[in-house]
Amino acid sequence: MKTILFIVQKEFRQIFRNKGMLPIIFVLPILQLVILSNAATFEIKNIKFSYIDHDKTSFSRALIEKFDASTYFNVVAEFSSKKAAYAEMAKDKIDVIFEIPRYFERDLLKQKNTDISVAINAIDGAAAGVENVYINQIVQDFNKKAKVALSSSTDMANAPKDIVTIPSFWYNKTLNYKTFMVPGILVLLVTMITLFLSGMNIVREKEIGTLEQMNVTPIKKNQFIIGKLFPFWILGFVLLTVGLIIAKVVFDVPIIGSLGLIYFYTAFYLLVVLGMGLFISNFTDTQQQAMFISWFFVVIFILMSGLFTPIESMPMWAQYLTEFNPVKYFVQVTRMVMLKGAHFNDILPQLTKTLIYAVIMNGLAVWSYQKTT
Amino acid sequence: MKNNNVIEVENLTKKFGDFTAVNSISFEVKKGEIFGFLGANGAGKTTAMKMLIGISKPTSGKAQVAGFDVFTHPEDIKKNIGYMSQKFALYDDLTVKENITFFGGIYGLSRAKIKEKRNELVEELGLEDIVNELVGSLPLGWKQKISFSIALLHSPTIVFLDEPTGGVDPITRRQFWEMIYKSANSGTTIFVTTHYMDEAEYCDRVSIMVDGKIEALDTPKKLKEQYKADNMNEVFLKLARG
């Protein structure tokens, strides 16, 4: 125990003495949280909308005006022919071509039926899907009003009755994407910083030769490892705290559940990350190698965490792979606890898996760290 | 251990795949002796030393250091030896004082004992002005002296020095050897590798390794007689060139 304290004291001295590293540890994550949370949005805005109006009646103009009035669409161009419109889309100048056929108004009035052609630039498929939904909503809305206008002139009793769905969104009532993203990005930052720092710290001692010096001392393996990793465990908590404060103060993310539960879970989660860092450092000789390998895993962890893309829409094999992704569990737990107010029992599956992961990872790390080679 | 030997090595061998880095070496080192371990670059000195200090497992042979077997009790050996590598593995971003505290703590000294030892050290080496300086800012000569003193902090039976005087001026080297003599006189065994043949003359006994084998082992005086040489430099050249 005494030996561990000597190591912890030394590590903290080195961390706080490193004037180049301190801002990287604390300032960069804060910047990232603020910038990424604002920038990593799923909302599609400022869609570049263009139209071809073959009808040029009050009805067709009213429909175009509805798009113009929407905050999602910017009406950027009117074309007289498809050819000209497609040429512009090829240059990425427009996202949507909305084509109103000739006799649009007449058909609508007489046959109560007409077709509109919509062409959407679908290089980003997800965005195109969302754009399609927006366009449909506006057209439906227009349709409904047109029907009311038409039916009011005839018999009210025969007016068509629409079935309207009224969605009610739970846990994130205003569909504020920041509420969804901030806890996730926070998790990411805590993971990245602790993984990189712990991994590189021990490799650095290899590089400068002090690790060999340590191996010649009678220090016990577990003393050395605990002493080495404890400061970064604490650092992980500090980062989490700073991040939570920003989430609350800057983004006003609701924290419905217990903060204690988040910290409790984080205590085990950090063990996984630190074990991983140590494991990586045991198999690398330079900080560069350690950094590359850490990055390799971090990128996979991020993209397969359910942070940016829902895990449910991944292929089955990928869904099985995500079971090995600790970041996934951390993202789930923070979102569950912060937004849904989940209790201990609700996060038990994630907690158990994290615990098993921590035991395996640290077991491997301790096993692969050899004082005698 | 018989005859006051603190190191006993018999047919010690280390192989890396097909390459035999250390080929069946045998020797003994007595308590309080200054034992010079010479050899050209790549002759296998460092590998041999790493086996003796318990950070590299021998392939075969026998070796006891400070009464403990290198195969079965490397951690017990580590309690009884000091080691100073050619890299001077002190922490550059810690002060002299903090380095002393840290290494003292690692070897299990109490805080009070560390303070006592530190004050002794400061007085002996005249460190008053630099004890709160970062080690990284000190000249090489100082780093060596402090490194050596830290290796002695826990009063080990044997100190292993791996090319301790590389890259420093003759005056500092001279001072360094005075420190070595002093601790040898107080009973510490010194096991030292070096490339400087004048330093070899300071040793009680010298072994010369060539291609993984010990080709010669005796006092500098006898070696010079045996190889009809004026100094150790000639002895070394005759042996190393084959």
HADDOCK unambig.tbl for C-alpha pairs under 7 A between the chains (distance, minus, plus):
assign (segid A and resid 3 and name CA) (segid B and resid 105 and name CA) 5.90 0.50 0.50
assign (segid A and resid 3 and name CA) (segid B and resid 106 and name CA) 5.57 0.50 0.50
assign (segid A and resid 3 and name CA) (segid B and resid 108 and name CA) 6.73 0.50 0.50
assign (segid A and resid 6 and name CA) (segid B and resid 102 and name CA) 5.89 0.50 0.50
assign (segid A and resid 6 and name CA) (segid B and resid 105 and name CA) 5.87 0.50 0.50
assign (segid A and resid 10 and name CA) (segid B and resid 102 and name CA) 6.82 0.50 0.50
assign (segid A and resid 14 and name CA) (segid B and resid 93 and name CA) 6.47 0.50 0.50
assign (segid A and resid 209 and name CA) (segid B and resid 87 and name CA) 6.44 0.50 0.50
assign (segid A and resid 209 and name CA) (segid B and resid 89 and name CA) 5.71 0.50 0.50
assign (segid A and resid 210 and name CA) (segid B and resid 89 and name CA) 4.77 0.50 0.50
assign (segid A and resid 210 and name CA) (segid B and resid 90 and name CA) 6.70 0.50 0.50
assign (segid A and resid 213 and name CA) (segid B and resid 89 and name CA) 6.19 0.50 0.50
assign (segid A and resid 215 and name CA) (segid B and resid 55 and name CA) 6.61 0.50 0.50
assign (segid A and resid 216 and name CA) (segid B and resid 53 and name CA) 6.57 0.50 0.50
assign (segid A and resid 216 and name CA) (segid B and resid 54 and name CA) 6.99 0.50 0.50
assign (segid A and resid 216 and name CA) (segid B and resid 55 and name CA) 6.60 0.50 0.50
assign (segid A and resid 216 and name CA) (segid B and resid 78 and name CA) 5.82 0.50 0.50
assign (segid A and resid 216 and name CA) (segid B and resid 83 and name CA) 6.97 0.50 0.50
assign (segid A and resid 217 and name CA) (segid B and resid 78 and name CA) 5.40 0.50 0.50
assign (segid A and resid 217 and name CA) (segid B and resid 79 and name CA) 6.70 0.50 0.50
assign (segid A and resid 217 and name CA) (segid B and resid 107 and name CA) 6.81 0.50 0.50
assign (segid A and resid 218 and name CA) (segid B and resid 75 and name CA) 5.60 0.50 0.50
assign (segid A and resid 218 and name CA) (segid B and resid 78 and name CA) 5.04 0.50 0.50
assign (segid A and resid 218 and name CA) (segid B and resid 79 and name CA) 5.21 0.50 0.50
assign (segid A and resid 218 and name CA) (segid B and resid 107 and name CA) 6.67 0.50 0.50
assign (segid A and resid 219 and name CA) (segid B and resid 106 and name CA) 6.21 0.50 0.50
assign (segid A and resid 371 and name CA) (segid B and resid 55 and name CA) 6.04 0.50 0.50
assign (segid A and resid 372 and name CA) (segid B and resid 54 and name CA) 6.33 0.50 0.50
assign (segid A and resid 372 and name CA) (segid B and resid 55 and name CA) 4.04 0.50 0.50
assign (segid A and resid 372 and name CA) (segid B and resid 56 and name CA) 5.19 0.50 0.50
assign (segid A and resid 372 and name CA) (segid B and resid 57 and name CA) 6.48 0.50 0.50
assign (segid A and resid 373 and name CA) (segid B and resid 55 and name CA) 6.02 0.50 0.50
assign (segid A and resid 373 and name CA) (segid B and resid 56 and name CA) 4.82 0.50 0.50
assign (segid A and resid 373 and name CA) (segid B and resid 57 and name CA) 5.96 0.50 0.50
